[in-house]
Amino acid sequence: MSRSQINRRPPWEVLSLVAQHLDPKTLAVASCVSKSWFTSMSSDHLWQPICFTHSSPLSNLKLTYPSVPYRRLYALAVTAAKRRFKPPSTPRISLENLLFAIELSTKDFPLATVARPADELCVDLKGVFRFDIDVDYGSFPAAETLEEVKITWNVVLRGWQGIFTMIDCEEKLKLRAGSGGWFSDSLPSPGCCSSEMAASGIVADLKLGFCRMRESYGKIRVDKVSVGILSVVNWRYVSVDDGLRYLQHFLLTK
């Protein structure tokens, strides 16, 4: 074979015929060879059937925006799919970095004060952001009723480097079967799209467990507090990692 035959470029017709048998990845690589190869490998008649096979919703945009090449629409669809199924990043904080500070009180006197490292609490068996906290009520007086309770739940970053308020409210509490509780208002968005959980809306949840003391003539004492974070989409507790990813946006200021 002569040097002229080796250096001869294949006519564009041949490239077009060959391109019809190439997969999308090979087409994309081949289009980087030269300007003529880019023109041959990027034509709409090659990418239109690929688009309708793999990304039909975006392909229909061609009817509204005819100037957008099918090759571009396919690339956008692939990028969107990769982002959708990309696993979330590892949280930058852990339960070892957090302290739960909870204050319960009536108008007249405090009911309980809790300050516990989160990693000392039992994680829910389902691996969700929900924790049961036993209350040492020996230092607090018993109450006649718990119709109105003032409650705050703050999450503190170890070393007191940051704090985020989950619940801060005063409401009437209906006691049923030895427990009662409520949800917070919708918690603020972290202002990013790193977590579908945060984008869909979340609330804090707090429940009280109580007992009636015989020695106090049936008065009520709070003996357990349960706290957690729920998604408002399905009203289920979020995972521990999702809860940590949410909190880090407010606790890590740097």
C-alpha positions in Angstrom: 0.0 0.0 0.0 1.4 3.4 -1.0 1.9 6.3 1.3 -0.8 8.3 -0.6 -3.3 5.4 0.0 -2.4 5.3 3.7 -2.9 9.1 4.1 -6.1 9.2 2.0 -9.0 10.1 4.1 -12.2 8.1 3.7 -15.0 10.0 1.9 -17.7 11.4 4.2 -20.2 8.9 2.6 -18.2 6.0 3.9 -18.0 7.6 7.4 -21.8 8.1 7.4 -22.4 4.5 6.5 -20.0 3.2 9.2 -21.4 5.6 11.8 -24.9 4.0 11.5 -23.5 0.9 13.1 -21.7 2.6 16.0 -23.0 2.9 19.5 -23.4 6.3 21.2 -20.1 6.2 23.1 -18.1 5.2 19.9 -19.8 8.0 18.0 -18.9 10.5 20.6 -15.3 9.4 20.5 -15.1 9.3 16.7 -16.5 12.9 16.5 -13.3 14.1 18.2 -11.0 13.0 15.5 -11.4 15.9 13.2 -13.8 18.6 12.0 -15.0 16.4 9.1 -15.5 13.4 11.4 -17.4 15.6 13.9 -19.7 16.7 11.1 -20.3 13.1 10.0 -20.7 11.7 13.4 -23.0 14.4 14.8 -25.8 14.5 12.2 -29.4 14.4 13.3 -30.2 11.4 11.2 -27.7 9.3 13.3 -28.7 10.6 16.7 -32.5 10.8 16.2 -33.1 7.1 16.5 -30.7 6.9 19.5 -32.5 9.7 21.2 -36.0 8.1 20.7 -34.7 4.8 22.0 -32.9 6.0 25.1 -34.3 9.4 26.0 -37.7 9.8 24.4 -39.0 12.6 26.8 -36.1 14.9 25.8 -36.4 13.9 22.2 -39.8 15.5 22.0 -38.2 18.9 22.8 -37.0 18.9 19.2 -40.5 19.8 18.2 -40.4 23.0 20.3 -36.7 23.8 19.8 -35.7 22.4 16.3 -32.3 24.1 16.5 -31.1 21.9 19.3 -29.2 18.9 17.8 -30.3 15.4 18.8 -26.7 14.7 19.8 -27.0 17.4 22.4 -30.3 16.2 23.7 -28.9 12.7 24.2 -25.9 14.0 26.1 -28.2 16.0 28.4 -30.3 12.9 29.0 -27.3 10.8 29.9 -26.0 13.6 32.3 -29.3 13.9 34.0 -29.6 10.1 34.5 -26.1 10.0 36.0 -26.9 12.8 38.5 -30.2 11.2 39.5 -28.6 7.9 40.4 -25.4 9.2 41.8 -25.1 8.1 45.4 -25.1 11.0 47.9 -21.8 12.1 49.5 -20.7 10.8 52.8 -21.8 13.1 55.7 -19.0 15.4 57.0 -20.2 15.0 60.5 -21.2 11.9 62.6 -23.3 11.2 65.6 -20.1 11.5 67.7 -20.0 15.2 66.8 -23.5 16.0 68.0 -25.1 16.8 71.4 -28.9 16.8 71.9 -30.1 19.5 74.3 -33.8 19.2 75.2 -35.7 21.5 77.7 -39.2 20.7 78.9 -41.2 22.9 81.1 -44.7 24.2 82.1 -45.5 27.8 82.8 -44.7 27.1 86.5 -41.7 24.9 86.7 -39.3 22.8 84.6 -40.2 19.2 83.8 -36.9 17.8 82.5 -33.6 18.8 81.1 -31.7 16.5 78.8 -28.2 17.0 77.4 -26.8 13.8 75.8 -24.2 13.0 73.2 -26.0 11.5 70.2 -23.7 8.6 69.8 -24.6 7.4 73.3 -28.2 7.0 72.3 -29.6 3.8 70.7 -30.0 4.1 67.0 -33.4 2.9 65.7 -33.1 -0.7 64.4 -34.2 0.4 61.0 -31.3 2.8 60.8 -33.4 5.9 60.7 -32.8 9.3 62.4 -34.9 8.6 65.5 -33.7 8.3 69.1 -35.3 7.4 72.4 -33.8 9.2 75.5 -34.5 8.2 79.1 -35.1 11.1 81.4 -33.7 11.2 84.9 -36.7 12.8 86.5 -35.6 12.5 90.1 -34.5 16.2 90.2 -37.8 17.5 88.8 -41.2 18.0 90.4 -44.2 16.0 89.2 -47.0 17.9 87.4 -50.8 17.8 87.9 -51.3 17.9 84.1 -49.3 18.5 81.0 -51.9 20.5 79.1 -49.3 23.2 78.0 -45.7 22.4 77.6 -42.8 24.6 76.5 -40.2 22.5 74.6 -37.0 23.2 72.8 -34.7 20.7 71.0 -31.3 22.0 70.0 -28.7 20.0 68.1 -25.2 21.2 69.2 -21.9 20.6 67.4 -19.3 19.2 69.8 -17.1 21.9 71.2 -20.0 24.3 71.0 -18.9 25.3 67.6 -22.5 25.4 66.2 -26.1 25.0 67.2 -29.3 24.3 65.2 -32.8 24.6 66.7 -35.1 21.7 65.7 -38.1 22.6 67.8 -38.9 25.7 69.9 -42.6 26.0 70.7 -45.3 26.0 73.4 -48.5 24.1 72.7 -51.2 22.2 74.4 -50.4 18.5 74.6 -53.0 15.8 74.4 -51.9 12.8 76.5 -53.1 9.4 75.3 -52.1 6.0 76.5 -49.1 7.3 78.4 -47.5 9.4 75.6 -48.0 12.5 73.6 -46.1 14.7 71.2 -46.2 16.9 68.0 -44.3 17.9 64.9 -42.4 21.1 64.3 -43.1 23.5 61.5 -41.3 22.7 58.3 -37.5 23.0 58.8 -35.6 25.4 56.6 -34.0 24.1 53.4 -30.2 24.0 53.3 -30.3 25.8 50.0 -28.8 23.1 47.9 -29.9 20.0 45.9 -27.4 17.5 47.4 -30.2 15.7 49.1 -33.7 14.8 47.7 -34.8 14.5 51.3 -34.1 18.2 52.1 -35.6 19.4 48.9 -38.9 17.6 49.5 -39.4 19.1 53.0 -38.7 17.7 56.4 -40.0 18.3 60.0 -38.7 17.5 63.4 -40.7 15.1 65.6 -40.8 14.9 69.4 -42.8 12.5 71.6 -43.0 12.4 75.3 -43.4 9.3 77.4 -44.7 9.8 80.9 -45.8 7.9 84.0 -48.1 8.7 86.9 -46.4 8.5 90.3 -48.3 6.7 93.1 -46.3 8.4 95.7 -47.2 11.8 94.2 -50.9 11.1 94.2 -51.1 10.4 90.5 -49.1 13.4 89.3 -47.3 13.1 86.0 -43.6 12.8 85.3 -41.8 12.7 82.0 -39.7 9.6 81.8 -38.8 9.4 78.1 -38.3 11.7 75.1 -38.2 10.5 71.5 -36.9 12.7 68.8 -36.4 12.3 65.1 -36.5 13.8 61.6 -39.2 12.9 59.1 -39.8 13.6 55.4 -43.2 15.2 54.7 -43.5 13.3 51.4 -44.2 9.9 53.0 -44.1 10.8 56.7 -41.3 8.4 57.4 -38.2 9.0 59.4 -35.1 9.8 57.2 -32.0 7.7 57.4 -29.2 8.6 59.8 -26.9 9.7 57.0 -29.7 11.9 55.4 -30.2 13.5 58.8 -26.5 14.2 59.2 -26.2 15.6 55.7 -29.1 18.0 56.5 -27.7 19.1 59.8 -24.1 19.7 58.6 -25.3 22.6 56.4 -26.3 24.5 59.5 -23.6 23.3 62.0 -20.5 23.6 59.8 -20.2 27.3 59.1 -16.8 27.1 57.4 
